């Protein structure tokens, strides 16, 4: 249930920003520990257990108040790239 709340709030925050560059079926997320970088990922990743672990970490760190105005994931960019690369190969 908490993952759905994170996404619902992040998606509604994204509607307030310029989200026209996010293709249908994708989601923009901000990743990084100090400097945040924006990534656009397929919505299908949200069903993956490894990605859901990242969402739980985001909830623990930020609750439902994401400082970038969109979903912020508190992990290194290298870890995120490795995880999404492995998901893309499935």
Backbone atoms as SQL, in Angstrom:
CREATE TABLE atoms (id INTEGER PRIMARY KEY, chain TEXT, resi INTEGER, resn TEXT, atom TEXT, x REAL, y REAL, z REAL);
INSERT INTO atoms VALUES
  (1, 'A', 1, 'UNK', 'N', 0.827, -1.201, 0.000),
  (2, 'A', 1, 'UNK', 'CA', 0.000, 0.000, 0.000),
  (3, 'A', 1, 'UNK', 'C', 0.864, 1.254, 0.000),
  (4, 'A', 2, 'UNK', 'N', 1.960, 1.260, 0.748),
  (5, 'A', 2, 'UNK', 'CA', 2.813, 2.444, 0.833),
  (6, 'A', 2, 'UNK', 'C', 3.436, 2.766, -0.525),
  (7, 'A', 3, 'UNK', 'N', 3.804, 1.767, -1.291),
  (8, 'A', 3, 'UNK', 'CA', 4.388, 2.003, -2.613),
  (9, 'A', 3, 'UNK', 'C', 3.379, 2.728, -3.495),
  (10, 'A', 4, 'UNK', 'N', 2.129, 2.331, -3.420),
  (11, 'A', 4, 'UNK', 'CA', 1.098, 2.992, -4.219),
  (12, 'A', 4, 'UNK', 'C', 0.935, 4.448, -3.796),
  (13, 'A', 5, 'UNK', 'N', 1.043, 4.717, -2.496),
  (14, 'A', 5, 'UNK', 'CA', 0.945, 6.101, -2.011),
  (15, 'A', 5, 'UNK', 'C', 2.113, 6.933, -2.515),
  (16, 'A', 6, 'UNK', 'N', 3.320, 6.370, -2.485),
  (17, 'A', 6, 'UNK', 'CA', 4.499, 7.084, -2.993),
  (18, 'A', 6, 'UNK', 'C', 4.284, 7.440, -4.453),
  (19, 'A', 7, 'UNK', 'N', 3.865, 6.466, -5.236),
  (20, 'A', 7, 'UNK', 'CA', 3.692, 6.695, -6.671),
  (21, 'A', 7, 'UNK', 'C', 2.588, 7.692, -6.952),
  (22, 'A', 8, 'UNK', 'N', 1.462, 7.567, -6.235),
  (23, 'A', 8, 'UNK', 'CA', 0.344, 8.472, -6.467),
  (24, 'A', 8, 'UNK', 'C', 0.774, 9.908, -6.199),
  (25, 'A', 9, 'UNK', 'N', 1.467, 10.136, -5.099),
  (26, 'A', 9, 'UNK', 'CA', 1.911, 11.492, -4.770),
  (27, 'A', 9, 'UNK', 'C', 2.992, 11.968, -5.718),
  (28, 'A', 10, 'UNK', 'N', 3.887, 11.087, -6.119),
  (29, 'A', 10, 'UNK', 'CA', 4.951, 11.485, -7.045),
  (30, 'A', 10, 'UNK', 'C', 4.388, 11.794, -8.418),
  (31, 'A', 11, 'UNK', 'N', 3.435, 11.000, -8.860),
  (32, 'A', 11, 'UNK', 'CA', 2.833, 11.247, -10.166),
  (33, 'A', 11, 'UNK', 'C', 2.050, 12.551, -10.162),
  (34, 'A', 12, 'UNK', 'N', 1.358, 12.851, -9.070),
  (35, 'A', 12, 'UNK', 'CA', 0.615, 14.105, -9.035),
  (36, 'A', 12, 'UNK', 'C', 1.574, 15.288, -8.950),
  (37, 'A', 13, 'UNK', 'N', 2.710, 15.138, -8.293),
  (38, 'A', 13, 'UNK', 'CA', 3.720, 16.208, -8.253),
  (39, 'A', 13, 'UNK', 'C', 4.311, 16.407, -9.634),
  (40, 'A', 14, 'UNK', 'N', 4.493, 15.323, -10.372),
  (41, 'A', 14, 'UNK', 'CA', 5.046, 15.417, -11.714),
  (42, 'A', 14, 'UNK', 'C', 4.132, 16.145, -12.675),
  (43, 'A', 15, 'UNK', 'N', 2.832, 16.106, -12.444),
  (44, 'A', 15, 'UNK', 'CA', 1.892, 16.819, -13.308),
  (45, 'A', 15, 'UNK', 'C', 2.035, 18.324, -13.162),
  (46, 'A', 16, 'UNK', 'N', 2.514, 18.770, -12.000),
  (47, 'A', 16, 'UNK', 'CA', 2.722, 20.193, -11.797),
  (48, 'A', 16, 'UNK', 'C', 3.979, 20.677, -12.511),
  (49, 'A', 17, 'UNK', 'N', 4.937, 19.772, -12.740),
  (50, 'A', 17, 'UNK', 'CA', 6.168, 20.162, -13.425),
  (51, 'A', 17, 'UNK', 'C', 6.021, 19.904, -14.918),
  (52, 'A', 18, 'UNK', 'N', 7.050, 20.213, -15.652),
  (53, 'A', 18, 'UNK', 'CA', 7.029, 19.994, -17.095),
  (54, 'A', 18, 'UNK', 'C', 7.340, 18.532, -17.376),
  (55, 'A', 19, 'UNK', 'N', 6.313, 17.711, -17.468),
  (56, 'A', 19, 'UNK', 'CA', 6.507, 16.278, -17.656),
  (57, 'A', 19, 'UNK', 'C', 6.214, 15.843, -19.085),
  (58, 'A', 20, 'UNK', 'N', 6.242, 16.767, -20.017),
  (59, 'A', 20, 'UNK', 'CA', 5.927, 16.424, -21.397),
  (60, 'A', 20, 'UNK', 'C', 7.018, 15.600, -22.059),
  (61, 'A', 21, 'UNK', 'N', 8.212, 15.551, -21.475),
  (62, 'A', 21, 'UNK', 'CA', 9.285, 14.783, -22.076),
  (63, 'A', 21, 'UNK', 'C', 9.362, 13.355, -21.547),
  (64, 'A', 22, 'UNK', 'N', 8.357, 12.923, -20.807),
  (65, 'A', 22, 'UNK', 'CA', 8.297, 11.549, -20.320),
  (66, 'A', 22, 'UNK', 'C', 7.303, 10.790, -21.191),
  (67, 'A', 23, 'UNK', 'N', 7.793, 9.792, -21.933),
  (68, 'A', 23, 'UNK', 'CA', 6.887, 9.049, -22.815),
  (69, 'A', 23, 'UNK', 'C', 5.819, 8.283, -22.029),
  (70, 'A', 24, 'UNK', 'N', 4.720, 8.039, -22.671),
  (71, 'A', 24, 'UNK', 'CA', 3.648, 7.261, -22.069),
  (72, 'A', 24, 'UNK', 'C', 4.202, 5.896, -21.655),
  (73, 'A', 25, 'UNK', 'N', 3.811, 5.460, -20.471),
  (74, 'A', 25, 'UNK', 'CA', 4.281, 4.172, -19.967),
  (75, 'A', 25, 'UNK', 'C', 5.610, 4.255, -19.242),
  (76, 'A', 26, 'UNK', 'N', 6.077, 5.465, -18.983),
  (77, 'A', 26, 'UNK', 'CA', 7.342, 5.674, -18.291),
  (78, 'A', 26, 'UNK', 'C', 7.157, 6.625, -17.116),
  (79, 'A', 27, 'UNK', 'N', 8.170, 6.709, -16.273),
  (80, 'A', 27, 'UNK', 'CA', 8.149, 7.541, -15.083),
  (81, 'A', 27, 'UNK', 'C', 9.518, 8.176, -14.913),
  (82, 'A', 28, 'UNK', 'N', 9.554, 9.453, -14.597),
  (83, 'A', 28, 'UNK', 'CA', 10.820, 10.124, -14.302),
  (84, 'A', 28, 'UNK', 'C', 11.119, 9.977, -12.814),
  (85, 'A', 29, 'UNK', 'N', 12.352, 9.606, -12.499),
  (86, 'A', 29, 'UNK', 'CA', 12.796, 9.506, -11.112),
  (87, 'A', 29, 'UNK', 'C', 14.117, 10.255, -10.976),
  (88, 'A', 30, 'UNK', 'N', 14.401, 10.691, -9.773),
  (89, 'A', 30, 'UNK', 'CA', 15.652, 11.375, -9.472),
  (90, 'A', 30, 'UNK', 'C', 16.472, 10.465, -8.574),
  (91, 'A', 31, 'UNK', 'N', 17.733, 10.247, -8.949),
  (92, 'A', 31, 'UNK', 'CA', 18.569, 9.268, -8.272),
  (93, 'A', 31, 'UNK', 'C', 19.891, 9.905, -7.871),
  (94, 'A', 32, 'UNK', 'N', 20.341, 9.562, -6.682),
  (95, 'A', 32, 'UNK', 'CA', 21.646, 10.016, -6.230),
  (96, 'A', 32, 'UNK', 'C', 21.648, 10.263, -4.748),
  (97, 'A', 33, 'UNK', 'N', 22.843, 10.262, -4.185),
  (98, 'A', 33, 'UNK', 'CA', 22.965, 10.485, -2.751),
  (99, 'A', 33, 'UNK', 'C', 23.156, 11.965, -2.440),
  (100, 'A', 34, 'UNK', 'N', 23.989, 12.635, -3.209),
  (101, 'A', 34, 'UNK', 'CA', 24.146, 14.086, -3.003),
  (102, 'A', 34, 'UNK', 'C', 23.641, 14.829, -4.240),
  (103, 'A', 35, 'UNK', 'N', 24.266, 14.603, -5.369),
  (104, 'A', 35, 'UNK', 'CA', 23.797, 15.219, -6.617),
  (105, 'A', 35, 'UNK', 'C', 22.783, 14.287, -7.270),
  (106, 'A', 36, 'UNK', 'N', 21.610, 14.805, -7.573),
  (107, 'A', 36, 'UNK', 'CA', 20.535, 13.989, -8.151),
  (108, 'A', 36, 'UNK', 'C', 20.552, 14.081, -9.669),
  (109, 'A', 37, 'UNK', 'N', 20.349, 12.925, -10.313),
  (110, 'A', 37, 'UNK', 'CA', 20.259, 12.868, -11.767),
  (111, 'A', 37, 'UNK', 'C', 18.894, 12.291, -12.120),
  (112, 'A', 38, 'UNK', 'N', 18.314, 12.813, -13.168),
  (113, 'A', 38, 'UNK', 'CA', 16.974, 12.388, -13.603),
  (114, 'A', 38, 'UNK', 'C', 17.095, 11.219, -14.579),
  (115, 'A', 39, 'UNK', 'N', 16.311, 10.175, -14.333),
  (116, 'A', 39, 'UNK', 'CA', 16.230, 9.007, -15.209),
  (117, 'A', 39, 'UNK', 'C', 14.771, 8.806, -15.576),
  (118, 'A', 40, 'UNK', 'N', 14.520, 8.307, -16.770),
  (119, 'A', 40, 'UNK', 'CA', 13.173, 7.947, -17.205),
  (120, 'A', 40, 'UNK', 'C', 13.154, 6.433, -17.361),
  (121, 'A', 41, 'UNK', 'N', 12.257, 5.795, -16.618),
  (122, 'A', 41, 'UNK', 'CA', 12.216, 4.335, -16.590),
  (123, 'A', 41, 'UNK', 'C', 10.827, 3.840, -17.000),
  (124, 'A', 42, 'UNK', 'N', 10.751, 2.619, -17.506),
  (125, 'A', 42, 'UNK', 'CA', 9.441, 2.031, -17.826),
  (126, 'A', 42, 'UNK', 'C', 8.648, 1.752, -16.548),
  (127, 'A', 43, 'UNK', 'N', 7.354, 1.947, -16.605),
  (128, 'A', 43, 'UNK', 'CA', 6.491, 1.669, -15.457),
  (129, 'A', 43, 'UNK', 'C', 6.557, 0.197, -15.043),
  (130, 'A', 44, 'UNK', 'N', 6.893, -0.690, -15.970),
  (131, 'A', 44, 'UNK', 'CA', 6.964, -2.122, -15.657),
  (132, 'A', 44, 'UNK', 'C', 7.984, -2.425, -14.563),
  (133, 'A', 45, 'UNK', 'N', 8.995, -1.556, -14.383),
  (134, 'A', 45, 'UNK', 'CA', 9.990, -1.772, -13.328),
  (135, 'A', 45, 'UNK', 'C', 9.356, -1.717, -11.949),
  (136, 'A', 46, 'UNK', 'N', 8.241, -1.044, -11.812),
  (137, 'A', 46, 'UNK', 'CA', 7.601, -0.893, -10.507),
  (138, 'A', 46, 'UNK', 'C', 7.109, -2.216, -9.943),
  (139, 'A', 47, 'UNK', 'N', 6.931, -3.211, -10.803),
  (140, 'A', 47, 'UNK', 'CA', 6.484, -4.529, -10.351),
  (141, 'A', 47, 'UNK', 'C', 7.632, -5.424, -9.918),
  (142, 'A', 48, 'UNK', 'N', 8.854, -5.004, -10.156),
  (143, 'A', 48, 'UNK', 'CA', 10.027, -5.821, -9.854),
  (144, 'A', 48, 'UNK', 'C', 10.406, -5.705, -8.377),
  (145, 'A', 49, 'UNK', 'N', 10.622, -6.837, -7.703),
  (146, 'A', 49, 'UNK', 'CA', 10.964, -6.812, -6.270),
  (147, 'A', 49, 'UNK', 'C', 12.208, -5.965, -5.958),
  (148, 'A', 50, 'UNK', 'N', 13.231, -6.019, -6.788),
  (149, 'A', 50, 'UNK', 'CA', 14.432, -5.214, -6.534),
  (150, 'A', 50, 'UNK', 'C', 14.115, -3.726, -6.591),
  (151, 'A', 51, 'UNK', 'N', 13.273, -3.334, -7.534),
  (152, 'A', 51, 'UNK', 'CA', 12.917, -1.920, -7.641),
  (153, 'A', 51, 'UNK', 'C', 12.007, -1.511, -6.484),
  (154, 'A', 52, 'UNK', 'N', 11.151, -2.411, -6.058),
  (155, 'A', 52, 'UNK', 'CA', 10.281, -2.123, -4.922),
  (156, 'A', 52, 'UNK', 'C', 11.096, -1.900, -3.647),
  (157, 'A', 53, 'UNK', 'N', 12.244, -2.590, -3.533),
  (158, 'A', 53, 'UNK', 'CA', 13.129, -2.339, -2.394),
  (159, 'A', 53, 'UNK', 'C', 13.636, -0.898, -2.418),
  (160, 'A', 54, 'UNK', 'N', 13.979, -0.391, -3.600),
  (161, 'A', 54, 'UNK', 'CA', 14.415, 1.004, -3.722),
  (162, 'A', 54, 'UNK', 'C', 13.286, 1.960, -3.337),
  (163, 'A', 55, 'UNK', 'N', 12.066, 1.621, -3.726),
  (164, 'A', 55, 'UNK', 'CA', 10.927, 2.473, -3.362),
  (165, 'A', 55, 'UNK', 'C', 10.717, 2.499, -1.853),
  (166, 'A', 56, 'UNK', 'N', 10.932, 1.372, -1.203),
  (167, 'A', 56, 'UNK', 'CA', 10.809, 1.339, 0.258),
  (168, 'A', 56, 'UNK', 'C', 11.892, 2.196, 0.908),
  (169, 'A', 57, 'UNK', 'N', 13.096, 2.178, 0.347),
  (170, 'A', 57, 'UNK', 'CA', 14.167, 3.040, 0.866),
  (171, 'A', 57, 'UNK', 'C', 13.804, 4.510, 0.676),
  (172, 'A', 58, 'UNK', 'N', 13.190, 4.822, -0.455),
  (173, 'A', 58, 'UNK', 'CA', 12.762, 6.206, -0.706),
  (174, 'A', 58, 'UNK', 'C', 11.718, 6.628, 0.315),
  (175, 'A', 59, 'UNK', 'N', 10.794, 5.726, 0.636),
  (176, 'A', 59, 'UNK', 'CA', 9.764, 6.046, 1.633),
  (177, 'A', 59, 'UNK', 'C', 10.391, 6.269, 3.002),
  (178, 'A', 60, 'UNK', 'N', 11.357, 5.425, 3.373),
  (179, 'A', 60, 'UNK', 'CA', 12.016, 5.571, 4.675),
  (180, 'A', 60, 'UNK', 'C', 12.756, 6.900, 4.773),
  (181, 'A', 61, 'UNK', 'N', 13.420, 7.297, 3.694),
  (182, 'A', 61, 'UNK', 'CA', 14.229, 8.514, 3.724),
  (183, 'A', 61, 'UNK', 'C', 13.402, 9.788, 3.593),
  (184, 'A', 62, 'UNK', 'N', 12.421, 9.776, 2.670),
  (185, 'A', 62, 'UNK', 'CA', 11.702, 11.002, 2.351),
  (186, 'A', 62, 'UNK', 'C', 10.243, 11.001, 2.783),
  (187, 'A', 63, 'UNK', 'N', 9.716, 9.851, 3.171),
  (188, 'A', 63, 'UNK', 'CA', 8.281, 9.776, 3.421),
  (189, 'A', 63, 'UNK', 'C', 7.567, 10.057, 2.111),
  (190, 'A', 64, 'UNK', 'N', 6.616, 10.968, 2.146),
  (191, 'A', 64, 'UNK', 'CA', 5.894, 11.297, 0.919),
  (192, 'A', 64, 'UNK', 'C', 6.217, 12.705, 0.439),
  (193, 'A', 65, 'UNK', 'N', 7.288, 13.281, 0.967),
  (194, 'A', 65, 'UNK', 'CA', 7.709, 14.624, 0.581),
  (195, 'A', 65, 'UNK', 'C', 9.028, 14.517, -0.177),
  (196, 'A', 66, 'UNK', 'N', 8.949, 14.438, -1.486),
  (197, 'A', 66, 'UNK', 'CA', 10.150, 14.282, -2.304),
  (198, 'A', 66, 'UNK', 'C', 10.681, 15.654, -2.692),
  (199, 'A', 67, 'UNK', 'N', 11.921, 15.959, -2.308),
  (200, 'A', 67, 'UNK', 'CA', 12.469, 17.300, -2.487),
  (201, 'A', 67, 'UNK', 'C', 12.590, 17.753, -3.937),
  (202, 'A', 68, 'UNK', 'N', 12.676, 16.852, -4.869),
  (203, 'A', 68, 'UNK', 'CA', 12.840, 17.228, -6.267),
  (204, 'A', 68, 'UNK', 'C', 11.492, 17.447, -6.958),
  (205, 'A', 69, 'UNK', 'N', 10.395, 17.218, -6.243),
  (206, 'A', 69, 'UNK', 'CA', 9.076, 17.373, -6.844),
  (207, 'A', 69, 'UNK', 'C', 8.615, 16.125, -7.571),
  (208, 'A', 70, 'UNK', 'N', 9.461, 15.150, -7.674),
  (209, 'A', 70, 'UNK', 'CA', 9.147, 13.870, -8.288),
  (210, 'A', 70, 'UNK', 'C', 9.720, 12.774, -7.403),
  (211, 'A', 71, 'UNK', 'N', 9.578, 11.557, -7.807),
  (212, 'A', 71, 'UNK', 'CA', 10.063, 10.433, -7.029),
  (213, 'A', 71, 'UNK', 'C', 11.587, 10.490, -6.949),
  (214, 'A', 72, 'UNK', 'N', 12.111, 10.562, -5.727),
  (215, 'A', 72, 'UNK', 'CA', 13.551, 10.624, -5.482),
  (216, 'A', 72, 'UNK', 'C', 13.990, 9.321, -4.834),
  (217, 'A', 73, 'UNK', 'N', 15.008, 8.691, -5.409),
  (218, 'A', 73, 'UNK', 'CA', 15.494, 7.412, -4.901),
  (219, 'A', 73, 'UNK', 'C', 16.882, 7.614, -4.319),
  (220, 'A', 74, 'UNK', 'N', 17.040, 7.339, -3.015),
  (221, 'A', 74, 'UNK', 'CA', 18.306, 7.598, -2.342),
  (222, 'A', 74, 'UNK', 'C', 19.290, 6.434, -2.461),
  (223, 'A', 75, 'UNK', 'N', 19.908, 6.306, -3.611),
  (224, 'A', 75, 'UNK', 'CA', 20.966, 5.315, -3.781),
  (225, 'A', 75, 'UNK', 'C', 21.975, 5.898, -4.769),
  (226, 'A', 76, 'UNK', 'N', 23.099, 5.255, -4.892),
  (227, 'A', 76, 'UNK', 'CA', 24.095, 5.762, -5.834),
  (228, 'A', 76, 'UNK', 'C', 23.587, 5.579, -7.260),
  (229, 'A', 77, 'UNK', 'N', 24.019, 6.455, -8.122),
  (230, 'A', 77, 'UNK', 'CA', 23.620, 6.350, -9.524),
  (231, 'A', 77, 'UNK', 'C', 24.163, 5.065, -10.141),
  (232, 'A', 78, 'UNK', 'N', 25.355, 4.634, -9.725),
  (233, 'A', 78, 'UNK', 'CA', 25.923, 3.382, -10.244),
  (234, 'A', 78, 'UNK', 'C', 25.048, 2.186, -9.883),
  (235, 'A', 79, 'UNK', 'N', 24.598, 2.130, -8.632),
  (236, 'A', 79, 'UNK', 'CA', 23.719, 1.040, -8.210),
  (237, 'A', 79, 'UNK', 'C', 22.428, 1.055, -9.015),
  (238, 'A', 80, 'UNK', 'N', 21.847, 2.240, -9.192),
  (239, 'A', 80, 'UNK', 'CA', 20.600, 2.361, -9.946),
  (240, 'A', 80, 'UNK', 'C', 20.787, 1.911, -11.400),
  (241, 'A', 81, 'UNK', 'N', 21.873, 2.329, -12.017),
  (242, 'A', 81, 'UNK', 'CA', 22.140, 1.947, -13.408),
  (243, 'A', 81, 'UNK', 'C', 22.347, 0.441, -13.510),
  (244, 'A', 82, 'UNK', 'N', 23.071, -0.147, -12.581),
  (245, 'A', 82, 'UNK', 'CA', 23.267, -1.606, -12.588),
  (246, 'A', 82, 'UNK', 'C', 21.930, -2.341, -12.441),
  (247, 'A', 83, 'UNK', 'N', 21.099, -1.860, -11.512),
  (248, 'A', 83, 'UNK', 'CA', 19.803, -2.505, -11.282),
  (249, 'A', 83, 'UNK', 'C', 18.904, -2.387, -12.522),
  (250, 'A', 84, 'UNK', 'N', 18.788, -1.187, -13.074),
  (251, 'A', 84, 'UNK', 'CA', 17.905, -1.019, -14.230),
  (252, 'A', 84, 'UNK', 'C', 18.463, -1.741, -15.458),
  (253, 'A', 85, 'UNK', 'N', 19.771, -1.839, -15.567),
  (254, 'A', 85, 'UNK', 'CA', 20.360, -2.604, -16.688),
  (255, 'A', 85, 'UNK', 'C', 20.010, -4.074, -16.571),
  (256, 'A', 86, 'UNK', 'N', 20.047, -4.608, -15.359),
  (257, 'A', 86, 'UNK', 'CA', 19.678, -6.015, -15.189),
  (258, 'A', 86, 'UNK', 'C', 18.194, -6.236, -15.444),
  (259, 'A', 87, 'UNK', 'N', 17.358, -5.263, -15.065),
  (260, 'A', 87, 'UNK', 'CA', 15.922, -5.380, -15.347),
  (261, 'A', 87, 'UNK', 'C', 15.653, -5.293, -16.839),
  (262, 'A', 88, 'UNK', 'N', 16.392, -4.476, -17.553),
  (263, 'A', 88, 'UNK', 'CA', 16.192, -4.320, -18.992),
  (264, 'A', 88, 'UNK', 'C', 16.547, -5.593, -19.762),
  (265, 'A', 89, 'UNK', 'N', 17.436, -6.395, -19.208),
  (266, 'A', 89, 'UNK', 'CA', 17.858, -7.646, -19.881),
  (267, 'A', 89, 'UNK', 'C', 16.854, -8.764, -19.695),
  (268, 'A', 90, 'UNK', 'N', 15.903, -8.589, -18.811),
  (269, 'A', 90, 'UNK', 'CA', 14.920, -9.667, -18.556),
  (270, 'A', 90, 'UNK', 'C', 13.922, -9.799, -19.647);
